[in-house]
Amino acid sequence: MKQLYSAVTLLLFSVLTTQLSAQSITGVVTDEYNEPLPGVAVVVRGTDKSDVTDFNGMYEINGLEAGSYVVNFDVLGYIEKQQGVDVAAGGAATLNVKMEPSSNELDEVIIVGYGVQRKKEVTGSIVSLDSRQLTDMPTPSFETAIQGKAPGVQVVTGSGIAGSGSVVRVRGIASISAGGDPLYVVDGIPITQDYFLKGNSGAMNNNPLASLNPEDIESVEILKDASATAIYGSRGSNGVILITTKRGANTRPGEMNFEFSTRVGVGQPTAMPNMLNSEQYIQMYEEAWFNDQALYLTNPELFSTPPPTGEPVFPGGISLAEAREVNTDWADEMTRMSVNQQYDFAVGQNGKGYNYRVGLTYDNNQSYLTQNNYQRLGARVNGDINITDKIKLGITSSVFQGLNNRVDEGWSGGLGAAMSTALPIYPIYNDDGTYFSGGNNPVRLRDLKDWQQREIRSINSAMLTYNVTDKLFLTASGSYDFMQLVEDIYEPQELIGTTHAGVAKRFPLQVRNWNVNATATYLYQAAEGHNFTFLAGTEFQERRQVNGNYFNPVDSSYTNEVTDAQGPFFTNPELLDQLELDYTNLPGSGNTFASFFGRVNYSIKDKYLFQAVVRADASSNFGPENRWGVFPSLGTGWVMSDEPFLYDNEVISFMKLKMSYGISGNAAIPNNQWRATYGQNGNYFGQPITYQLIRENPTLKWEESQIFDAALEYGFLDDRITGEIAYYYKYTTDALLSVQLPRYQGFDNYWDNLGEILNTGVEFSITARPVVTNTFSWKVDFNIAYNYNEITSIGGYSEDAVSGGTNDTRVVVGSPVGTNFLVRWSHVDPATGRPVYLDINGNETMTWTPDDRVAVGKVLPDAIGGITNSFTWNNWDLSFLFVYSLGGQVYDSSSKRQLGVVTDWNMRTEIFDRWTQPGDEATYPRLTRDPGVYGSNTPWINTDLWLHDADYLRLRNFTIGYNLPKSTIDSWGIDRFRVSFIATNVFVLTNYPGLDPEIARDFENATDRNMSVNITYLTPPQERTFSLALNVNF
Amino acid sequence: MMKKQIAKFAVIGALILGGTACSDFLDVKPEGVLLEGEAISNQQDIENVLNSIYDVTANVYNGRMQAFSTALGDNINRPRTSTFLQEVYGRQTNIFNSDVSAVYLDAYRAVYRANWLLENIDLVDVEANRRQEILDEARFLRALMHFEMVRYFGQPFGFSSDNSHLGVVNKTATIRELVPRNTVNEVYNFVISELEAVAQRLPESNGIYATKAAAHGVLADVYFQMNQFSSAAAYADSAISGSTTTLMPGFNRYEAGMNTEIVFGGYSFASLNDNRGGSFAGFFRWDNQPNPNPELTIDANTYALVTSNPDDIRDSVWFSVLNQGNPNEMIVYSKFNYDFMDVPIVHLTKLKLTRAEALAMTGSDLGTAIQDVNDIRERAYGSNAYNLAPTATSTEILDAVRYERRIELMCEGDRIHELKRLGVLGEIQTIRGADWDCPGQVLQFPAVERSDVFVLNEEGGC
């Protein structure tokens, strides 16, 4: 209030005084280390005079009249500062200023979707991360770096496979069959983010985010509540992640800035499987063999088939003598120390009326799996130019190539084979030097099969901004997100075992994603301190996926393969000479969105904040009856610390209470599920047939989440301590389910709005700076988010109506999304060594039947979070990030084979704790080769014996860095020279007995992805890396 | 002022874009498939839908469904490798048996398509007589599927005195709703009323498609299964007299194009590479492999029964012993050793066996019964040496016809239904060592059938 008063006085004063304008103010602006600070906006209040500090932190303002002035200094990341100065007539005043880094970043401007807002004025729940936080460690995909840094955002890091993506969940999971990932928006474009373009092929789903270069990203904003996400309407209910790429930097205005960074590192698996060696396997196998022969004499009724007599015959028909001669360590054969390298170079300039940044990147990310790597090569050009005073054109354009040398699914290739059917008694080579092929030989597969996927990704946009007046801005933008995936597979004769020389296959696929939008923004001041911002806009998006194959003019047929090929298409392009690529023959798919939206922000004296948002969306994924949906939200905020009763409080430096309520939706389902389609493939008795393919549901509509959010933002002790406490309640209705229909309906499945899901939770974050001196500082970031998830309805269907694929998760009313639905294991009967299960009523039984399944676990954790400690000491810095997860479980699905019926699977050393004689109290039952002995007719015995608590604390990132002193590098003409050592996944504390307590595996479909994180099936563990990085700016 | 203008622009924009242009933009046609208007535009399209019901019905009968009867019965050994069939054999099918689930789904696919036709035939103009025929054929197939499913998924007719025990869902409309199972009584009533209704109108001859005789033939099976013998005999009789079939001299009943006995069945064509008996071959065929190892082999006791009469030609035609004297000795079955097979569903041999047994049970017209048995026997033994005497008693006829039925229809899908029927009559107590009416004698429904209103079958096997 006082400030306002003095500002008004000054304003009046400067208007009334009329003197010669010959006076000036000059000075140097420095940072907290007394180093010159460039790019600071220096504004003399009450005048139109301003300047920006140069590389040496200097500014100069001329043409002032004599008098007293207040000068305002402002730059991102520092507390805005005002300082008074008297300028005598004919004199030149000097005003040197030292800026303090801002800790609460309240005055920072953040991206909110179709615009920006000052953080202080935001009523929604938004987490903002800057580029530094996203590139502080090497990750296979940028979203992995969010883990532990954004409260309420669960990132389940992908496996150690190159280029693998993470599963990101914002405030729990509000979807079952519709895509549960947040909406990713890059520079305003909702990008193609389909994880199932290639279905479930290979050891990891295709990661649509892998081609984004983390070094290109300026900031990431994660919108969490309805106040923030409603502007994205039908696509916001699982959160929105806004990615803004870098533009011409402000460090040295008018000059070209160069940035170079590189990182070189090595990696290894975080854990290796403890499989049996040859001798151990032979011992277990023989024990099972003879156990069965003995048991059959007394209990033949237990056996589904009489056990063979005589001496053991090993899988593949191998004899004992042969087995003893071999001891292959397949895990060792399939892994290596990986080498990763990354190079980035960028040049940028920020001049008067224009800015640009051009970046080049090369990244070769090997994984520890042999012959698995992901190479990214790309370029980006971003820039803005003022065409006239009022019209600005902004361009973002990027082209990337991702080259992915892939590995097979766990059970057939890679480390997974070593953990399953590649037995230690199998040799790699026969005596004559040829590959052994009498059993699973992953080395043979790896060496002979070529599997490469080449992705071309180009995301482009152009935006015109027209400042009609200083209160009215119009924008129009168009964008095109193009993705081309070409998958090449080659299998030579030896692998396919035919008379052909080899089969080369190629599967081209394109996704073309258009988006146009236009907005109008109008600033309106109704009265002093009553400010309105109006936004109205419209947006159209069209996405089409087309699949290619090749026309062969010789026989007028279409094909994706050439038999009798000597190599893959990428090395033998002549194979394609006679073929014509065609994108029209195979069925494709597409969808469209049309939207109108508006937003009103009303702020009273910067203290009382109101926001109303409404978006109307239409999606082609729904029928005419339910095509349009309306998604409103209301948010309010109260900056209590600006009230008189807190204004001068010594302890409380900032306090804001905010609350919002609104509705967001989700429309991420396969296209055209709402209407009946018909097929005509086949015939009967030579006559054509016509039959329905999709069971129509004309009432299909989006799922809707009603979200209530209340939060308190706080700052204590001059913002030495800041943070936020938030509570949310999110209730999803009409959840989209791909229901397995009762078969009497005559269809397998169809889509319907059936489910209701509750997510509610609290989030707490705190940033404290216990020590801040000129030479030493310590900063702690801590966050924890607790989420409660429950399915409250699935419309009367059974638990099996929606399943997490083969992962044995089911939808159970009263339990969370991703409930492990399993038969309960009781114990091993000491008398007989046979397993004892619990039936559905909790009574002991020796028969395993899926009818006894109950909800026994959940893959969603209760609480997640992260702790970052950062220290600086002179030019050194050190930081480490711990991430943790509490209350979730892991289902180790493959252990039912690794520790179950003795088959052609290798086993783990835990099997030594088995029953061998009456009276034994053992974890695992007597060894057998017949599932009948375990009361089952299948060796796939899913029980909660394989379900483990998955609490963990992981040292995710450890970084130590050194910045060469300013004085030294100045003499070299360099702005920044930093070297650092980075270690990731250094260690993990957990009671989970398997490889990695954090699992994002290859999923079958969106339902599986929503329900079955943290279920492992031969999933490779994450990678531990050690890297050296160099950053040079000049 | 400015605010008003913005609002005006927004409204105009919304009207323009939200109108016709927008609805086109938002109507994204699926590729590679047809929409309803494109798929169903004339009478031929309706014929195509009917044809697709025959298509999926033939798939139900391609050997998969019949294997369940064979596996539950007493003629074969435990299936060699298929855990799903082993479950059926072990009378322990569970909710995840995808072989069972697949057949059940296909049966109800046929039902859905029939219901769709009944509800939508008037989408296009169909010539009036043909319209009625199409609907009757669809209803025939729908009833047939219900009859098959209730026999596999419910305890047999007669298991409870009023047949109030649960059967399958009578599905008579495409409406999507969760419904409870109908009682066995309700299912049989539905099947009979449908078949009797359409039998009155179905044509005498209709190519390979449903005829009056076909409906009568199925009704004979239905009433026979219900142990209602006079109706069974009457319908078998009219099916025989109403069709132009003749008894085959040989035993290649399944060889495509060779069977002259078929009143109704599935047909395969080598020329179209269209095979409707593939699963029979998959389970039994052994003659096309260097080291035969078929999934299903004949039980030694069954084989001993067949070989008990050295003059039985069927022994050498249908049975072979491989690896004799070795540990891997097996008795294999040759009935399905063909690349392409026709699958008789209603056929003369079975009709005669049914008529003979039904007549013997009622004690009337024993002459016809004896003649039926002797027709079968003369073919089986190559002479009249084993013919029943014209004076044979009902008991003698029954002994003869039940023996011949077992051997003639072996592995064709009849056996478990026959045994259960005899169980209801009290003539047998057990089937392969387990009570004829123990829970495991019926197949378990797929997991997804269960709902608040749909109760699954009892678990626990036998």
HADDOCK unambig.tbl for C-alpha pairs under 7 A between the chains (distance, minus, plus):
assign (segid A and resid 587 and name CA) (segid B and resid 31 and name CA) 4.82 0.50 0.50
assign (segid A and resid 587 and name CA) (segid B and resid 32 and name CA) 4.59 0.50 0.50
assign (segid A and resid 588 and name CA) (segid B and resid 31 and name CA) 5.72 0.50 0.50
assign (segid A and resid 589 and name CA) (segid B and resid 30 and name CA) 6.12 0.50 0.50
assign (segid A and resid 589 and name CA) (segid B and resid 31 and name CA) 6.32 0.50 0.50
assign (segid A and resid 590 and name CA) (segid B and resid 28 and name CA) 6.61 0.50 0.50
assign (segid A and resid 591 and name CA) (segid B and resid 28 and name CA) 6.10 0.50 0.50
assign (segid A and resid 592 and name CA) (segid B and resid 26 and name CA) 5.70 0.50 0.50
assign (segid A and resid 593 and name CA) (segid B and resid 26 and name CA) 6.90 0.50 0.50
assign (segid A and resid 619 and name CA) (segid B and resid 26 and name CA) 6.43 0.50 0.50
assign (segid A and resid 620 and name CA) (segid B and resid 26 and name CA) 4.65 0.50 0.50
assign (segid A and resid 620 and name CA) (segid B and resid 27 and name CA) 5.70 0.50 0.50
assign (segid A and resid 620 and name CA) (segid B and resid 28 and name CA) 6.15 0.50 0.50
assign (segid A and resid 672 and name CA) (segid B and resid 30 and name CA) 6.43 0.50 0.50
assign (segid A and resid 676 and name CA) (segid B and resid 35 and name CA) 6.57 0.50 0.50
assign (segid A and resid 676 and name CA) (segid B and resid 36 and name CA) 6.60 0.50 0.50
assign (segid A and resid 677 and name CA) (segid B and resid 33 and name CA) 6.22 0.50 0.50
assign (segid A and resid 677 and name CA) (segid B and resid 34 and name CA) 5.44 0.50 0.50
assign (segid A and resid 677 and name CA) (segid B and resid 35 and name CA) 4.84 0.50 0.50
assign (segid A and resid 677 and name CA) (segid B and resid 36 and name CA) 6.32 0.50 0.50
assign (segid A and resid 678 and name CA) (segid B and resid 33 and name CA) 5.87 0.50 0.50
assign (segid A and resid 678 and name CA) (segid B and resid 34 and name CA) 4.93 0.50 0.50
assign (segid A and resid 678 and name CA) (segid B and resid 35 and name CA) 6.11 0.50 0.50
assign (segid A and resid 678 and name CA) (segid B and resid 36 and name CA) 6.74 0.50 0.50
assign (segid A and resid 678 and name CA) (segid B and resid 39 and name CA) 6.31 0.50 0.50
assign (segid A and resid 679 and name CA) (segid B and resid 33 and name CA) 5.62 0.50 0.50
assign (segid A and resid 679 and name CA) (segid B and resid 34 and name CA) 6.33 0.50 0.50
assign (segid A and resid 684 and name CA) (segid B and resid 51 and name CA) 6.47 0.50 0.50
assign (segid A and resid 684 and name CA) (segid B and resid 55 and name CA) 5.41 0.50 0.50
assign (segid A and resid 685 and name CA) (segid B and resid 267 and name CA) 6.93 0.50 0.50
assign (segid A and resid 688 and name CA) (segid B and resid 48 and name CA) 5.64 0.50 0.50
assign (segid A and resid 689 and name CA) (segid B and resid 48 and name CA) 4.29 0.50 0.50
assign (segid A and resid 689 and name CA) (segid B and resid 49 and name CA) 5.81 0.50 0.50
assign (segid A and resid 689 and name CA) (segid B and resid 51 and name CA) 5.47 0.50 0.50
assign (segid A and resid 689 and name CA) (segid B and resid 52 and name CA) 4.80 0.50 0.50
assign (segid A and resid 690 and name CA) (segid B and resid 45 and name CA) 6.93 0.50 0.50
assign (segid A and resid 690 and name CA) (segid B and resid 48 and name CA) 5.06 0.50 0.50
assign (segid A and resid 690 and name CA) (segid B and resid 49 and name CA) 4.79 0.50 0.50
assign (segid A and resid 690 and name CA) (segid B and resid 52 and name CA) 5.98 0.50 0.50
assign (segid A and resid 691 and name CA) (segid B and resid 49 and name CA) 5.84 0.50 0.50
assign (segid A and resid 691 and name CA) (segid B and resid 52 and name CA) 6.21 0.50 0.50
assign (segid A and resid 740 and name CA) (segid B and resid 448 and name CA) 6.34 0.50 0.50
assign (segid A and resid 741 and name CA) (segid B and resid 448 and name CA) 6.50 0.50 0.50
assign (segid A and resid 742 and name CA) (segid B and resid 448 and name CA) 5.12 0.50 0.50
assign (segid A and resid 742 and name CA) (segid B and resid 449 and name CA) 4.36 0.50 0.50
assign (segid A and resid 743 and name CA) (segid B and resid 105 and name CA) 5.10 0.50 0.50
assign (segid A and resid 743 and name CA) (segid B and resid 108 and name CA) 6.69 0.50 0.50
assign (segid A and resid 743 and name CA) (segid B and resid 449 and name CA) 6.44 0.50 0.50
assign (segid A and resid 744 and name CA) (segid B and resid 105 and name CA) 6.86 0.50 0.50
assign (segid A and resid 744 and name CA) (segid B and resid 108 and name CA) 5.32 0.50 0.50
assign (segid A and resid 744 and name CA) (segid B and resid 169 and name CA) 6.91 0.50 0.50
assign (segid A and resid 745 and name CA) (segid B and resid 108 and name CA) 6.72 0.50 0.50
assign (segid A and resid 745 and name CA) (segid B and resid 112 and name CA) 6.81 0.50 0.50
assign (segid A and resid 745 and name CA) (segid B and resid 176 and name CA) 6.53 0.50 0.50
assign (segid A and resid 746 and name CA) (segid B and resid 105 and name CA) 6.06 0.50 0.50
assign (segid A and resid 746 and name CA) (segid B and resid 108 and name CA) 4.62 0.50 0.50
assign (segid A and resid 746 and name CA) (segid B and resid 109 and name CA) 4.08 0.50 0.50
assign (segid A and resid 746 and name CA) (segid B and resid 111 and name CA) 6.98 0.50 0.50
assign (segid A and resid 746 and name CA) (segid B and resid 112 and name CA) 5.29 0.50 0.50
assign (segid A and resid 747 and name CA) (segid B and resid 109 and name CA) 6.59 0.50 0.50
assign (segid A and resid 796 and name CA) (segid B and resid 451 and name CA) 6.01 0.50 0.50
assign (segid A and resid 796 and name CA) (segid B and resid 452 and name CA) 5.72 0.50 0.50
assign (segid A and resid 797 and name CA) (segid B and resid 451 and name CA) 4.99 0.50 0.50
assign (segid A and resid 797 and name CA) (segid B and resid 452 and name CA) 6.99 0.50 0.50
assign (segid A and resid 798 and name CA) (segid B and resid 448 and name CA) 6.24 0.50 0.50
assign (segid A and resid 798 and name CA) (segid B and resid 450 and name CA) 5.56 0.50 0.50
assign (segid A and resid 798 and name CA) (segid B and resid 451 and name CA) 5.02 0.50 0.50
assign (segid A and resid 800 and name CA) (segid B and resid 447 and name CA) 6.02 0.50 0.50
assign (segid A and resid 800 and name CA) (segid B and resid 448 and name CA) 5.48 0.50 0.50
assign (segid A and resid 801 and name CA) (segid B and resid 448 and name CA) 5.24 0.50 0.50
assign (segid A and resid 937 and name CA) (segid B and resid 83 and name CA) 6.94 0.50 0.50
assign (segid A and resid 938 and name CA) (segid B and resid 83 and name CA) 6.94 0.50 0.50
